[in-house]
Amino acid sequence: MPHQDSPSALIAGEPRTVPVLPLRDVVVYPHMVIPLFVGREKSVAALEEAIKGNKQLLLIAQKDAELDDPGKKDLHAVGTLASILQLHKLPDGTIKVLVEGIERVSCLHVHEVDNYLTAEVQSIDTPAEQPDRELEVEARTLLNQFDGYVKLNKKTPPEVLTSLAGIDDVSRLADTIAAHMALSIEEKQKILETIDLHARIEHLMVLIESEIDTLQVEKRIRGRVKQQMEKSQREYYLNEQMKAIQKELGELEEGGSDIDELERKILTAGMPKEALDKAKAELNKLKMMSPMSAEASVVRNYLDWIVAVPWKKRSKIKHDLPAAEAVLEADHFGLEKVKERIIEHLAVLKLRGDMKSPIICLYGPPGVGKTSLGKSVAEALGRKYVRMSLGGLRDEAEIRGHRKTYIGAMPGRIIKDMKKAGTSNPVFVLDEIDKMGSSSHNGDPSSAMLEVLDPEQ
């Protein structure tokens, strides 16, 4: 209810002394009804003095909300003369007071009397005037803008618009809109200090437009985040549904724990990024398949072989040339030139340290010790020994491996023997390489072996 015409309102130009209630983090406008919790000693004393008198006091915002004992220099120059509607003392000593703003006032002087602040105030509200056409248009525009703000800002209840529709006083309308906006204390105080109604409405429209832009950006961001969350939630829900259906069909008895174990092996295998990305993609496909399908067994077999390869397991290489020479002498009598050439090769390997797939070719009649020399080299280097017999090999898939899409597809003998050795750097002895079969309808194994032995491929 407006108080401009009530006897308790100040007469323009006549100063009056009233108790002061400094406010933290809140600005009270005329016609605004708000509950306040008062706990500071000076503020409680000011309330008690106001109750003894005409129940009026000055509500004025502090410049620094952290101050417990503000003085004149710590208070703003413009505040609101308010009337106390209700007062209730709480058990903890705090006072809950319900106040209603009456009008804007200028704070002329602040004094401390009997442990509370008093101020000499003077009304600065302009007298009620008949709104002209321009003011009516501004008020309608302001109301429309605030309507858009309320629709975007979920914190402001839509019922506010209904209450605004019943306000005819343009000044009161502007103050009520400002009270319901999420503005900083500085902005709210600036609106309180703006006496000219046209300037106040224009400033409010600028603030509302800025808030609407911010809220629209926030809405777009929330929309994108919600869309991403809905997509991931939908995928999770469908996966859980599929698992439940498979379980009902008896197809998911122990599959879940097996897939979890397979995923753990993939992550701990130490494979390079390209192989890891491929393994993860195949694992995601496997999760979506029925365990009883033929394609699932193909993918599972492929993943089992990937995790079985010793990606990061390597034998520690020994570069002790006298020890290597001793091993060769102990295992073989004679063959001086051959053993000397092998020691030279090992010496170069020790000096270079970065030779890719060093190859030694041993040739001679059967039974002279070619295969056993390879075993001795592996022992001298401290590596695992792997022997591949290539005599009569006619299918290049034995070297390259089969395509993984085939049922029963297996990797080539190189990968098989590497898995068997358990390290990624064993000594391979390719025995009887000259007895390898020639080109046929199963491919050319000699060409496939050439690709294996070429360090650049």
C-alpha positions as CSV (number, residue, x, y, z in Angstrom):
1,M,0.0,0.0,0.0
2,P,1.5,3.4,-1.0
3,H,2.5,5.7,1.8
4,Q,3.2,8.9,0.0
5,D,-0.1,10.4,1.2
6,S,0.1,9.0,4.7
7,P,0.8,11.3,7.7
8,S,4.0,9.3,8.4
9,A,5.6,10.2,5.1
10,L,8.1,13.0,5.0
11,I,7.1,16.4,3.7
12,A,9.4,17.3,0.8
13,G,12.2,19.7,1.9
14,E,11.7,19.1,5.6
15,P,14.6,17.1,7.2
16,R,13.8,14.7,10.0
17,T,15.8,12.5,12.4
18,V,15.1,8.7,12.4
19,P,17.0,5.6,13.6
20,V,19.3,3.9,11.0
21,L,19.4,0.2,10.2
22,P,22.4,-0.5,8.0
23,L,21.8,-3.4,5.5
24,R,24.2,-6.0,4.1
25,D,23.8,-7.4,0.6
26,V,20.3,-6.0,0.2
27,V,18.6,-2.8,-1.1
28,V,15.0,-2.0,-0.1
29,Y,12.9,0.0,-2.5
30,P,9.7,2.0,-1.7
31,H,6.6,-0.2,-1.5
32,M,8.7,-3.2,-1.0
33,V,7.7,-5.5,1.9
34,I,10.7,-7.7,3.1
35,P,11.6,-9.6,6.2
36,L,15.0,-8.8,7.7
37,F,17.0,-10.6,10.4
38,V,18.8,-8.2,12.8
39,G,21.5,-9.4,15.1
40,R,24.0,-6.5,15.5
41,E,23.8,-4.6,18.8
42,K,23.5,-1.2,17.3
43,S,20.9,-2.4,14.8
44,V,18.8,-4.0,17.6
45,A,18.9,-0.8,19.6
46,A,17.8,1.2,16.5
47,L,14.8,-1.1,16.1
48,E,13.8,-0.7,19.7
49,E,14.0,3.1,19.4
50,A,11.9,3.0,16.3
51,I,9.2,0.8,18.0
52,K,9.0,3.4,20.8
53,G,8.4,6.1,18.3
54,N,6.4,6.1,15.1
55,K,7.8,2.8,13.9
56,Q,9.8,4.4,11.2
57,L,13.6,4.0,10.4
58,L,16.1,4.5,7.6
59,L,17.1,1.3,5.6
60,I,20.4,2.1,3.9
61,A,22.9,-0.3,2.3
62,Q,26.5,-0.6,3.4
63,K,29.3,0.0,0.9
64,D,31.2,-2.9,2.4
65,A,29.1,-5.9,3.6
66,E,32.0,-7.2,5.7
67,L,32.0,-4.3,8.1
68,D,30.3,-5.0,11.5
69,D,30.3,-1.4,12.8
70,P,29.7,0.9,9.8
71,G,30.0,4.7,10.1
72,K,28.7,7.5,7.9
73,K,31.5,7.1,5.4
74,D,30.6,3.4,5.0
75,L,26.9,4.0,4.1
76,H,25.5,5.1,0.8
77,A,24.0,8.6,0.5
78,V,20.5,7.5,-0.5
79,G,18.3,5.0,1.4
80,T,14.6,4.1,1.9
81,L,12.4,5.4,4.7
82,A,10.6,2.3,6.0
83,S,7.8,1.4,8.4
84,I,7.9,-1.6,10.8
85,L,5.0,-3.9,10.2
86,Q,5.9,-6.8,12.5
87,L,8.7,-7.6,14.9
88,H,9.5,-11.0,16.5
89,K,12.4,-11.9,18.8
90,L,14.0,-15.3,18.1
91,P,15.4,-17.6,20.8
92,D,19.0,-17.0,19.7
93,G,18.6,-13.2,20.3
94,T,18.2,-12.3,16.7
95,I,15.2,-10.2,15.8
96,K,13.0,-10.9,12.7
97,V,11.4,-7.7,11.5
98,L,9.0,-7.2,8.6
99,V,9.4,-3.8,7.0
100,E,7.7,-1.9,4.2
101,G,9.5,0.8,2.2
102,I,7.8,4.2,2.1
103,E,9.9,6.5,0.0
104,R,13.4,7.4,-1.2
105,V,15.3,9.7,1.2
106,S,18.7,11.5,1.1
107,C,20.9,10.9,4.2
108,L,22.1,14.3,5.2
109,H,23.9,13.6,8.5
110,V,24.6,10.4,10.6
111,H,25.1,10.5,14.4
112,E,25.6,7.9,17.1
113,V,23.2,8.3,20.0
114,D,22.9,5.8,22.9
115,N,24.7,3.0,21.1
116,Y,22.7,3.2,17.9
117,L,22.9,5.3,14.7
118,T,20.4,8.1,13.8
119,A,20.3,10.0,10.5
120,E,18.8,13.3,9.4
121,V,16.9,12.5,6.2
122,Q,15.1,14.4,3.6
123,S,12.6,13.2,1.0
124,I,13.9,13.1,-2.6
125,D,11.0,11.3,-4.3
126,T,9.4,13.4,-7.0
127,P,5.7,14.0,-6.4
128,A,3.2,11.8,-8.2
129,E,2.6,13.2,-11.7
130,Q,0.2,12.3,-14.4
131,P,2.1,9.9,-16.8
132,D,2.6,11.3,-20.2
133,R,2.4,9.3,-23.5
134,E,6.1,8.8,-23.6
135,L,6.2,7.5,-20.0
136,E,3.3,5.1,-20.7
137,V,5.2,3.7,-23.8
138,E,8.4,3.3,-21.7
139,A,6.5,1.5,-19.0
140,R,4.8,-0.9,-21.4
141,T,8.1,-1.6,-23.1
142,L,9.7,-2.2,-19.7
143,L,7.0,-4.6,-18.7
144,N,7.3,-6.6,-22.0
145,Q,11.0,-6.8,-21.6
146,F,10.6,-8.1,-18.0
147,D,8.1,-10.6,-19.3
148,G,10.8,-12.1,-21.6
149,Y,13.3,-12.0,-18.7
150,V,10.9,-14.0,-16.4
151,K,10.3,-16.6,-19.1
152,L,14.1,-17.2,-19.3
153,N,14.9,-16.9,-15.7
154,K,13.4,-19.9,-13.8
155,K,14.3,-18.4,-10.4
156,T,11.7,-15.6,-10.8
157,P,8.1,-16.9,-10.3
158,P,5.6,-16.1,-13.1
159,E,3.1,-14.8,-10.5
160,V,5.2,-11.7,-10.3
161,L,3.8,-10.6,-13.8
162,T,0.3,-10.9,-12.4
163,S,1.1,-8.6,-9.5
164,L,2.8,-6.1,-11.8
165,A,-0.2,-5.9,-14.0
166,G,-2.1,-4.3,-11.1
167,I,0.4,-1.5,-10.5
168,D,-0.6,1.9,-12.1
169,D,2.2,4.0,-10.6
170,V,5.1,3.9,-13.1
171,S,7.7,4.7,-10.4
172,R,6.5,1.8,-8.2
173,L,6.4,-0.5,-11.2
174,A,10.0,0.3,-12.0
175,D,11.1,-0.3,-8.4
176,T,9.2,-3.6,-8.2
177,I,10.8,-4.9,-11.3
178,A,14.3,-3.9,-10.0
179,A,13.5,-5.7,-6.7
180,H,12.8,-9.0,-8.6
181,M,15.9,-9.0,-10.8
182,A,19.1,-10.8,-10.0
183,L,21.4,-7.7,-10.0
184,S,24.4,-6.8,-8.0
185,I,24.1,-4.6,-4.9
186,E,25.9,-1.7,-6.8
187,E,23.4,-1.9,-9.6
188,K,20.4,-2.0,-7.3
189,Q,21.7,1.0,-5.3
190,K,22.3,2.9,-8.6
191,I,18.6,2.3,-9.5
192,L,17.6,3.5,-6.0
193,E,19.6,6.7,-6.4
194,T,18.2,7.4,-9.9
195,I,15.4,9.9,-9.1
196,D,14.4,10.8,-12.7
197,L,11.8,8.3,-13.8
198,H,12.7,8.3,-17.5
199,A,16.4,7.7,-16.7
200,R,15.5,5.0,-14.2
201,I,13.3,3.1,-16.8
202,E,15.9,3.4,-19.5
203,H,18.6,2.1,-17.2
204,L,16.4,-0.8,-16.2
205,M,15.7,-1.7,-19.9
206,V,19.5,-1.7,-20.6
207,L,20.0,-4.1,-17.6
208,I,17.1,-6.4,-18.6
209,E,18.4,-6.6,-22.1
210,S,21.9,-7.5,-20.9
211,E,20.4,-10.1,-18.5
212,I,18.3,-11.6,-21.3
213,D,21.4,-12.0,-23.6
214,T,23.2,-13.7,-20.7
215,L,20.3,-16.0,-20.0
216,Q,19.9,-16.9,-23.7
217,V,23.6,-18.0,-23.8
218,E,23.2,-20.0,-20.6
219,K,20.1,-21.6,-22.1
220,R,22.0,-22.6,-25.3
221,I,24.8,-24.1,-23.2
222,R,22.4,-26.0,-21.0
223,G,20.7,-27.3,-24.1
224,R,23.9,-28.6,-25.6
225,V,24.9,-30.2,-22.3
226,K,21.5,-31.8,-21.9
227,Q,21.6,-33.1,-25.4
228,Q,24.9,-34.8,-24.8
229,M,23.7,-36.2,-21.5
230,E,20.6,-37.5,-23.1
231,K,22.6,-39.2,-25.8
232,S,24.9,-40.9,-23.3
233,Q,22.0,-41.8,-21.0
234,R,20.1,-43.3,-24.0
235,E,23.1,-45.4,-25.0
236,Y,23.5,-46.6,-21.4
237,Y,19.8,-47.4,-21.2
238,L,19.8,-49.3,-24.5
239,N,22.9,-51.3,-23.4
240,E,21.3,-52.2,-20.1
241,Q,18.1,-53.2,-21.9
242,M,20.1,-55.4,-24.3
243,K,21.9,-57.1,-21.4
244,A,18.6,-57.7,-19.7
245,I,17.1,-59.3,-22.8
246,Q,20.2,-61.4,-23.4
247,K,20.1,-62.5,-19.8
248,E,16.5,-63.6,-20.1
249,L,17.4,-65.6,-23.2
250,G,20.2,-67.3,-21.3
251,E,22.9,-65.7,-23.5
252,L,24.5,-63.6,-20.8
253,E,25.6,-66.0,-18.0
254,E,29.2,-65.3,-17.6
255,G,29.7,-63.0,-20.6
256,G,29.8,-59.8,-18.6
257,S,32.7,-60.7,-16.4
258,D,34.6,-62.2,-19.4
259,I,34.3,-58.9,-21.3
260,D,35.4,-56.9,-18.3
261,E,38.4,-59.1,-18.0
262,L,39.1,-58.7,-21.7
263,E,38.9,-54.9,-21.4
264,R,41.3,-55.0,-18.4
265,K,43.8,-57.0,-20.5
266,I,43.5,-54.6,-23.4
267,L,44.3,-51.6,-21.2
268,T,47.2,-53.3,-19.5
269,A,48.8,-55.0,-22.6
270,G,50.9,-52.0,-23.4
271,M,50.1,-51.9,-27.1
272,P,50.7,-48.8,-29.2
273,K,47.9,-46.2,-29.7
274,E,46.9,-47.4,-33.1
275,A,46.4,-51.0,-31.9
276,L,44.7,-49.8,-28.7
277,D,42.2,-47.8,-30.6
278,K,41.4,-50.8,-32.9
279,A,41.1,-53.1,-29.9
280,K,38.7,-50.8,-28.1
281,A,36.6,-50.4,-31.3
282,E,36.4,-54.2,-31.6
283,L,35.5,-54.6,-27.9
284,N,32.6,-52.1,-28.3
285,K,31.3,-54.2,-31.2
286,L,31.6,-57.4,-29.1
287,K,29.6,-55.8,-26.3
288,M,26.7,-55.2,-28.7
289,M,26.7,-58.8,-30.1
290,S,25.1,-61.9,-28.9
291,P,27.8,-64.2,-27.4
292,M,26.3,-67.1,-29.5
293,S,26.6,-65.4,-32.9
294,A,29.3,-66.5,-35.3
295,E,30.6,-62.9,-35.7
296,A,31.1,-62.6,-31.9
297,S,33.4,-65.6,-31.9
298,V,35.4,-64.1,-34.7
299,V,35.8,-60.8,-32.9
300,R,36.5,-62.6,-29.6
301,N,39.2,-64.7,-31.2
302,Y,40.8,-61.6,-32.7
303,L,40.9,-59.8,-29.4
304,D,42.3,-62.9,-27.6
305,W,45.2,-62.9,-30.0
306,I,45.8,-59.2,-29.7
307,V,46.1,-59.3,-25.9
308,A,48.2,-62.5,-26.1
309,V,50.9,-60.8,-28.1
310,P,53.8,-59.7,-25.8
311,W,53.7,-56.0,-26.8
312,K,55.9,-54.7,-24.0
313,K,57.7,-57.9,-22.8
314,R,61.3,-57.9,-24.0
315,S,64.3,-60.0,-23.0
316,K,67.2,-58.1,-21.7
317,I,70.0,-58.3,-24.3
318,K,73.5,-59.3,-23.1
319,H,76.4,-57.6,-25.1
320,D,79.2,-59.7,-23.5
321,L,81.3,-60.7,-26.5
322,P,83.8,-62.9,-24.6
323,A,80.9,-64.8,-23.0
324,A,79.2,-65.2,-26.4
325,E,82.5,-66.5,-27.9
326,A,82.7,-69.0,-25.0
327,V,79.2,-70.2,-25.6
328,L,79.9,-70.7,-29.3
329,E,83.2,-72.6,-28.6
330,A,81.5,-74.8,-26.0
331,D,78.6,-75.8,-28.4
332,H,80.6,-76.2,-31.6
333,F,84.0,-77.6,-32.5
334,G,85.7,-76.0,-35.5
335,L,83.7,-73.7,-37.8
336,E,86.2,-70.9,-36.9
337,K,85.3,-68.6,-39.8
338,V,81.6,-68.9,-39.1
339,K,82.0,-68.3,-35.4
340,E,84.3,-65.4,-36.1
341,R,81.7,-63.8,-38.5
342,I,79.0,-64.2,-35.9
343,I,81.1,-62.5,-33.2
344,E,81.8,-59.6,-35.6
345,H,78.1,-59.3,-36.3
346,L,77.4,-59.2,-32.5
347,A,80.1,-56.5,-32.1
348,V,78.6,-54.3,-34.7
349,L,75.2,-54.8,-33.1
350,K,76.7,-53.7,-29.7
351,L,78.2,-50.6,-31.3
352,R,75.2,-49.5,-33.3
353,G,72.6,-50.4,-30.7
354,D,69.7,-49.5,-33.2
355,M,70.0,-52.1,-35.9
356,K,66.5,-53.1,-37.2
357,S,66.0,-56.9,-37.4
358,P,69.6,-57.9,-38.0
359,I,69.8,-61.0,-40.2
360,I,72.5,-63.7,-40.4
361,C,72.2,-66.2,-43.3
362,L,73.8,-69.6,-42.7
363,Y,74.1,-72.0,-45.6
364,G,75.7,-75.4,-46.0
365,P,74.9,-79.1,-46.3
366,P,72.6,-80.8,-43.8
367,G,74.0,-81.7,-40.4
368,V,76.8,-79.2,-40.2
369,G,75.2,-77.2,-37.3
370,K,73.3,-74.4,-38.8
371,T,70.3,-74.7,-36.6
372,S,72.3,-75.3,-33.4
373,L,74.4,-72.2,-34.2
374,G,71.2,-70.2,-34.1
375,K,70.3,-71.6,-30.7
376,S,73.8,-70.7,-29.4
377,V,73.4,-67.1,-30.7
378,A,70.1,-66.8,-28.7
379,E,71.8,-68.2,-25.6
380,A,74.8,-65.8,-26.0
381,L,72.4,-62.8,-26.3
382,G,70.2,-63.9,-23.5
383,R,67.1,-64.0,-25.8
384,K,64.4,-66.6,-26.3
385,Y,65.0,-69.1,-29.1
386,V,62.3,-69.8,-31.7
387,R,62.7,-72.3,-34.6
388,M,60.4,-72.1,-37.6
389,S,60.6,-74.9,-40.1
390,L,59.7,-73.6,-43.6
391,G,60.3,-76.8,-45.6
392,G,57.4,-77.5,-47.9
393,L,55.4,-74.4,-46.9
394,R,53.0,-73.6,-49.7
395,D,50.3,-71.3,-48.2
396,E,51.3,-67.6,-47.7
397,A,48.6,-67.4,-44.9
398,E,51.0,-69.4,-42.8
399,I,53.3,-66.4,-42.9
400,R,50.8,-63.4,-43.1
401,G,47.9,-65.0,-41.2
402,H,44.3,-65.3,-42.3
403,R,41.8,-62.5,-42.7
404,K,40.0,-62.2,-39.3
405,T,36.6,-62.3,-41.0
406,Y,37.0,-66.0,-41.6
407,I,35.7,-68.6,-39.2
408,G,38.7,-70.2,-37.5
409,A,41.1,-67.4,-38.7
410,M,44.5,-67.6,-37.1
411,P,47.5,-65.3,-37.2
412,G,50.7,-66.2,-39.1
413,R,53.4,-68.4,-37.6
414,I,55.6,-65.4,-36.8
415,I,52.9,-64.1,-34.3
416,K,52.2,-67.6,-33.1
417,D,55.8,-68.3,-32.2
418,M,56.3,-64.8,-30.7
419,K,53.3,-65.5,-28.4
420,K,54.8,-68.9,-27.6
421,A,58.2,-67.3,-26.7
422,G,56.5,-64.7,-24.5
423,T,58.8,-61.8,-25.6
424,S,58.8,-59.4,-28.5
425,N,62.5,-59.8,-29.3
426,P,63.3,-63.6,-29.6
427,V,65.9,-65.0,-32.0
428,F,64.0,-66.6,-34.9
429,V,65.7,-69.4,-36.8
430,L,64.0,-69.8,-40.2
431,D,65.0,-73.3,-41.0
432,E,65.0,-74.8,-44.5
433,I,64.1,-71.5,-46.0
434,D,65.3,-72.7,-49.4
435,K,62.8,-75.6,-49.3
436,M,59.8,-73.2,-49.2
437,G,57.1,-73.9,-51.8
438,S,56.8,-71.7,-54.9
439,S,53.8,-69.7,-56.1
440,S,50.4,-71.5,-56.2
441,H,46.7,-70.9,-55.9
442,N,47.3,-70.4,-52.2
443,G,49.6,-67.4,-52.9
444,D,53.3,-67.0,-52.9
445,P,54.9,-67.7,-49.5
446,S,58.4,-66.6,-50.8
447,S,57.1,-63.1,-51.4
448,A,55.4,-63.0,-48.1
449,M,58.6,-64.1,-46.4
450,L,60.5,-61.3,-48.3
451,E,58.1,-58.8,-46.8
452,V,58.8,-60.2,-43.3
453,L,62.6,-60.0,-43.6
454,D,62.6,-56.5,-45.1
455,P,63.2,-54.1,-42.1
456,E,61.6,-51.2,-43.9
457,Q,58.3,-53.1,-44.2
